[in-house]
Amino acid sequence: MNSTDELKNKIQSAYKDWELNVYGRSIKKAPEREKVFTTASFKKVEPLYYPENVDENYIEDIGFPGEYPYTRGIQPTMYRGRFWTMRQYAGFGNAKESNNRYRYLLEHGTSGLSVAFDLPTQIGYDSDDPLAYGEVGKVGVAIDTLADMEILFDKIPLDKISTSMTINASASVLLAMYIAVAEKQGVPKEKISGTIQNDILKEYIARGTYIYPPKPSLRLITNIFEYCAKEVPKWNTISISGYHIREAGSTAAQEVGFTLANGITYVEAAIKTGLDVDNFAGQLSFFFNSHNELLEEVAKFRAARRLWAKIMKERFHAKKAKSMMLRFHSQTAGSTLTAQQVDNNIVRVTVQTLAAVLGGTQSLHTNSKDEALALPTENSVRTALRTQQIVAYESGVTNTIDPLAGSWYVETMTDQIEKEAKEYIDKIDAIGGMIAAIEAGYVQTEIQKASYRFEKEVERGERIIVGRNKFQVKEDEQPELLKIDFKVQEEQIKFLNKVRSERNKAEVEKRLDELGKAAKGENNLMPYIIAAAGAYASVGEICNTMRAIYGEYKETVVI
């Protein structure tokens, strides 16, 4: 027996002695608060973790920051070099109102913009479409044509600001408009930086803002990969999103497993079109939820990085280091915010901010305290931003890299989440891939079961939500809320009609006709979409041109 084995045996023997004679006697005298402690993802939490719980393969599994498998972070210096990009997800009403909010945020220290679009824009309808009635400008900014995008980014230098756009089914159109705005500012497309979410698979799973069936949707996504690899090299072409999967009620391991399975599908689709993995993988990014269970969330982010690095190296044979790096944006968990005692949400967001930072995020949006009730006010947005700034400048957690590494609990949890997430990916592979799993309802069912279990525990009082099912108080006053006037819709339609009357109608018809013909063929569609957007064709006109050819997706109903 070598010295390492002797040490392990000595520690294990000492642990068993403590468990029986110290811990065991203590809980006989004074029982613990719970018979079984679990995380928010229902994982049992042991009373104590010690070296026996952790894999010995430090170099292979944990390693060092900036080196494969990137468990400890993708950059060698992490926040000792520079802080994460501090974003605030914002957009409401019309382009002018949202532009004012963006400039307000930039003045108060936001280092990147994150654009929220209204539902009609997200699903490819113009503001005057009957299906858009009552939704214009409500949950994000209304964008109909390039004229709106010009106003949205007025006096915002696109060569200096990184912009993230939460847009999926119509992502190609909004990216085209963004490129056009940059060029009108004199900024060449190779110098703009940012991200489009562009993750349609999670829309089928958890969110619902899809337009086309999977096959043409994947074509649009891979067209964007190909176009940006050549023309817009600083742009992140997709943000493969676990955020909405978690918001729908998944566990931490499900969020990682299903998100990375979606990533695998996108990589496979791109390779199938003839793209080399190392030519586009470096422009992939991810988007994760930062939930309340602080230590489990830190472990989740570390597990996701390690598992993706292994997938890219072993499954897709990527050679470039950048192709194996999981770069991710994070957002605090909207589903955890309560309408009761809204000030408590500031504390929740602070815990979630710490989880994202301790887990090594590259970009972060912090939710505002009033978002369980309405779009946030300027004051609540400023508080949410200040939460990030206080963690960055005052907490000290940014002064060393991956500060929770070596915690026997965090390392054990990292291993467990990676293992369970890998098992989900293996199940999806066995079904025939993510699209087959979605069509079979497997992924939706797994999320629904986890969500139902969590809510039942809350209803029974087994899981405490402060202010909701315990520590309630009578609240007489309604907090100040932001309300969107119906006049926004009327004004938006009026502006849209003005743009239509002033644009070159023949040019628009020509560009839409060219797009329709290209959609029936095999050419990359991005140049045609950019040309149509540049001619001031509307989001609805461009999407309807493709709708006429591809049809619309019909949801798989899971009961």
N, C-alpha and C positions, 0 to 999 in steps of 0.2 A: 504494500500500500504506500503510495507516494504522499508527500506532505500536503498536497491539495486535498486528496481524499480524506486524510486525517483531520484537516481543518473543517471540511464539510461535515464529517461525522460528529466532530466535537460541537459544532454549531447546532446541528440537528438534535443532538442529545440534550444540549442546554435548552433548546426551544421546548422540547417535550417536557423537560423538568419544569420550566416556567409555566407551560400550558396547564400542567396537572396541579402543581403545588402553589402557584401564585395566582395566575389568572382563574383557574378552576375554583379555588377557594373563595376568591373575591366575588365571582358571580353567584356562588351559592348564598353568600351573605346578602348581596345586593344585586338582584337580577338586572340585566341590561335593558335599555329602552325598548329594544325589539328582539324577538326570537331569532330572526334572520335579517341581517342588513343587506340591502341591495342597492345598486346604482339605478339611475333613471332608465337604464336599459335592461333592468331586471337581473343584472349579474351579481352573484353573491360576493359580499365583501368580507374577507376574513378579518379576524380581530387584529392580526399583526402579520406583516410581511418581513421576510428575512432572506439572506442570500440563497437559500435552497430554492426559493421560488423563481429565481432568475437564471436564464440560459447563460452558460459559461462563455459562449462564443461572442465575446465582446467585439472583436474586430469585424467579424462577419455580420453581426446583427445590429450593433449600435454604432461603432466606428466613431468618426470625427466629422464635424461640420464641413460641408462643401465636398465631401467624398462619399462615394457609393457605400451603403445604400441610402444615404441622406436622412437617416433616422433623426439625426441631431440638427438638421437644417441644411438648406441647399446652398447657403453662402458661408464662406469660411469665417466671416466676422459677424454675420447676422446684424443685430441692432447696434453693435459697437461701431459699425460702419455708418449706417443710416437707419432711421426708423422706417417702419412700414408706411405705405401710402395711406394717409388718413382721408377716407372718403365719407361723404354723407349722401345716401340715396335720396334723391329729390326730384320732383317734377310734379306739377299740378296745373290745372287750368290751361291757359294758353302759353305760347312760347315766350311772350314778353314777361309774364308773371314768373315763369320758371327761370328765365335769364336773370331777373332781379334776385331770386333766391340763390342762384349759383354764384353771382358776384358777391352777395352777402357772405356766403360760406367761404369763398376764397379770401375775402377781407379778414375773416376770423380764423384763418389758419388751415383750412382744408387744403390738402396737397393734390387732390385728384377729384374729378367729378364722377358721379354715378347717376345715370339718367333713368328715371321712372317714366314709362309711357302709359297712356291710358289704354283701356281694354280694346277699343276699336282699332287703334294703331297696332296693338300686339297681334290682333287676328286679321289684319289686312282689310279693314273697312274705313272708308272716308267718314268724316264727321257728319255728312248729310245722308249717309246710308240709314234706312229705317231701322236696321239692326243696331245702330250706334245710339239710338235715341235714349237719352237719360244717362249715358255713360261718358259723354265727351268731357275730358279734362278731370274726371273724378279721382281715379287712382294713380294718375300720372299726367304728363303733358300730352296734349293732342298735337300730333304731327300729321299733316295731310300732304304737303308738298315741300320741295326744297326751300321755298320761301319761309316756311315755318322754321326749318333748321337754321337758316341764315339769322333769323331773329333770336333763336334759342342760344346761339353761340356768339352773338354780337359782343364785341369788345372783350372776348375771351381768346387769348392767343393759343391756338391749337398746336403750335410747335413747342409750347412750354408746359401745357397741362395734359395729363393723361385722363382719358375719358372711358368710363365703363358704361355700357348700355345694356340694360336688362331687356333684351329683345330676342325672340327665338324664331317663330315661324316666318316673320317678316324681317329677319336680321339682315339679309342680303340687301334689302331696299334701304334700311336705315344706315347701314355701312356705306352704301353708295352715296347717300345724301351727305354723310359726314365727310367723305373724301372730297365731294364737290365743294362743300363749305370751306374746307382747308385750302383747296386750290384757289378759291375766290379770295382768301386771305393772303395768298402768295406763299402758302406752305405746301411744298411738294408732298405727295402721299408717302414717300419713303421716310419722311421725318415725323409723321404723326404716330402717336402711341396710344394704346388703350385696349379695350376688350369688348367684344360682343358676346353675349351669353350663348346664343346660337345652339343651344342644347335641346333638340326636339324630343329626344327619347324620354327625358324626364317629364315632358309635357304630357305624353301618353300615359305615363305612370302616375303622376301626382298633381299636375297643375292645370292642364286643360286648355292652354292657349295654343293649340295646334291649328293648322290649316290643311295641309296636304297629307296624303298617306305616307308611310315610312320610306318607300323607295325613292320617290321624287324629293322628299325632304332630305334624305341622305345625299342625293345628288347635289342639291344646293349647298349643303355643308362642305362636301369635298371640293366643289367648285371654288368656294371661298378659301379653303386650305391652299389650293393650287394657285389661285390668283394672288393671294397675300404673300405667299412664299416668294413670289417673283417681284411683286409690285409694292407691297406694304409690309416690309420685313419686320418692323417694330410692333406690329399689331398682333395681339393675341386673338387667334381666329375662333376660339371657342372657350367658353367657361363651363366645363363639364360639372354639372350642378347637383350636389347632394343636398343643398340647402332646402329645397322644396320637398325632397323626399323625407327629410327630418321633420319639416313643418307638417307634413301629412301624418306624422306619428310613428315613423320608423325608429328603431334602436340605433345606437352609434355604429355597431357593426354592420347593420343593414345599410346605413347611409354610406359607409365606405364600400361595402361589397357591391351594391347596386350602382353606385356612381362609377366605380372603376370598371364594372362590366359594361356600362355605357361607353366609357372611354375606349375599351377594347373594341367595341362595335365600330366606333368612329375611325380608329386606326386601321382596322381590317377593311373598312369601306374605302378609305383613302389608298391603301396599298393595292386593293383590287383594281382601282382606276389607273394604276401604274406609277403612283407617287412613291418615291423612296422615303422610308420612315424617317431618316435623319434630315430630310429636307423640309419636313413640316412639324415633326413632334416637338421641336423646341418652341413652337408658337401655340401649343396647347396649354391651357391653364384650367384650374379647378375652382370651385366655389362651394365652401362648406359652411354649415351651421355651427355657431358656437353656443352651446346649450348651458344649462345651469350646473350640471355635474362637473365641476371644475377639473378634477384630476382625471376623470374618465375622458373628458374632452381633450385634454393635453395628450393623453395616450392615443386617442383616436387620430389626431393629426400626425403624430409620429408614426403610427402604424400605417396610415394611408401613404405617407412618403415612402416608407420602406417597401410596401407591397407593390406600389406602382413602379418603383425602380427595378424590382425583380421582374415584373411583367414585361417591361420594355426591354430589359436585357435578355431574359431567358425565352420569352415567347416571341418577341418581334426582332430580336437580334440587333437592337440599336447599338451603335458604336459611339456616338457622340455623348459626352456627359450631359449636355443640355437636354438631350432627348429623354433621359432617364429621370430628370428632376421634376418632381411634382410641385409646381408653383401654384399657390392658391390665395384667392380672396376669401374673406370670411365676413359673416354678418351675424350680429347677435340675434337671438332666437325670438322672432315676433310672436310665436305661439306661446311663449312663456309669460308674455305681458298680460297683466290683469286689468280689467276695467275698474276693479275695486282698488281704492287706495293707490292711485296712479304714481304717487311719489315713491312707492316701494319699487317700481320698475327701474328707477335710477340705480338702486342697489343691485338688482338682477343684471342689468346691463354692465355694471362695473365688474361683477364676477365673470360674466361672459367675455368681457374685454380681456381680463387677465388670462382666461383660458386660451383665447386666440393668440395672445402675445407669447405666453409661456409655451404654446404649441408651435410657434414659429411662422405665423402668417406673414404674407407679403403685402397684404392690403386688408383694410378693415372698415366696415360701416357699423356704426353703433346706432341702434334704434332709439327713438325718443320716447319719453315716458308716457305720452298721450296717444300712442299709435294703436292701442286697443280700442280707442274710441273714434279716432278721426285721423286725417293727415296731420302731421306735427306742426305746431306753431314755431315761429322763429326762435322764441325763447327756449322751447324744449329742444329744438335742434342744436342750439348753441351749447346747452348743457350736455347733450350727447357727445358733441365734438370735444368739449372740455374733458369728458371722461377719458377719452383716448389720450389727450395731451397730458393729463395728470399722471396716467399710468406711464407714459413715455418719459416724462421729465422729472417726476417726483418719486416714483415707487422704487426705483433701483433695480427692478427686475430685468431691465434692458442692458445692464452693465456686464453681464456674463452670458455666455451662449448656452442655450438649452439647460437652464438652471435646475430643472427637476430630473434630469438624467441621473441614473444611479439610485433614485428612489425605488426601493424594492417593490412598492405598490405600483408605481407608474410603469416600471419596466414589465412587471407581470401583466398589468392591464394592456400594455402595448402588444405583448405577445398574444394575449387572448383575443383582442380585437382583430389583429392580423389573421389569426387562425380562423376565426369565425367568418370574417369577410371573404377569405379565400374559399371557404366551404360554400358560401353563397355563389361565388363566381363559378365554382366547379358544377354546382347544381344547374346554373343557367347554361353552361356549356353543354351539359348532358341533355337539356331540353332542346337545344339546337341554336343557342345564342339568345341575345337580349330581345330581339324583335319577336322571335317565337315565344319567349317567356312572357312578354307583354301581351301578345295575342292570346296566350293560354290563360292569362290573368294571374299567373304565379306571383309576380312581383307585387301587384296591387293587393293580392290576398295576404301576403306576408306583412305588408305595411299595415293593412286594416286590422289584422290580428293584434299587432303590437300596440297600435293606437287604442283599440278597444280595451285591451288589458290595462293600459295606463289610466284611461279615463275611469274605468271601474274602480281602480285602486283609489283614485281621487274621490270619487263618489262615496266610497265606503269609509273614507277618512284614513285609509292606510298610508296614503302619500299626502303629505301636508303641502298645500299651496297657501302661503301666508296672505291673509286678507280675503281669500276665496272660500276655503273650507275650515279655516281656523283663524283666530285673532281678528274677527270681523269687527267693524265699527259702523255706526250709522253715519252716512254721508249725505248731507243736505245740499251742499253746494256742488254744482257742475263745473269742472275746470274749464278754462277758456279753450275753445276748440276752433280749428280752422274749418271754414265751410266754403264750398265751391258754389257760387251763384249760377243759376240756370242760364243767366245771360252769357256765360262763357260759351255755351253751345251755340247760341244764336250768333254771337260775334265770330266764332270760328267758322261757321257755315258761310257767313257773309264774306269773310276774308278768302275762303276757299273759292267762292264764286268769282271774286275779284281776280284772283290768280288765273282761274280758267279763262276769264274773258280777255286777259292781257297776254297770255302766252301764245306761242306759235302753234296753232291747232294742227296744222299739217305736219309739223315736225313731231309733235306728240304722237299722232296717229302712225307716222312712219316708224318711230322708235318702238312703239308697242307692237306693231306688226312684225318687226324684225325680232323682237323678244319672243313672240308667239311661235314663229318659225324655228328659232333656235331651240326653244323648249321641246319641240318635236324631234329635234336632232340630238347630236351628242356633243356639240361645242360647249365650252365653258360659258355659263350664262352671266357671269359677273360683268363683262364689258357691255352687254346688252342692257342689263339692269342699270348700270351707271349712266349709260347714254339716255335711257328713258327718264331717270331721275333728274339728270342735268337739263332735260327739256321741260322740266316741271310737270311731268306726269305724276299723278298722285299715288300714294301708297295703295289705295283701293284699286286704281286702274292697273297698276303693275301686278298686284296680287291676283286680281280677277283675270288678267290675261293668262296667268299660269293655272288658276283654278279651272278655267275652261278646258284645259288640256289634262291636268292631273286629277281633277276632282277634289273632294274633301274627305278627310278621315272620319270614320264613324267609330265611336268609342266602344271598346270591349266592356260589357257590363259584367261586373263581378258582384255577386250577392253572398 
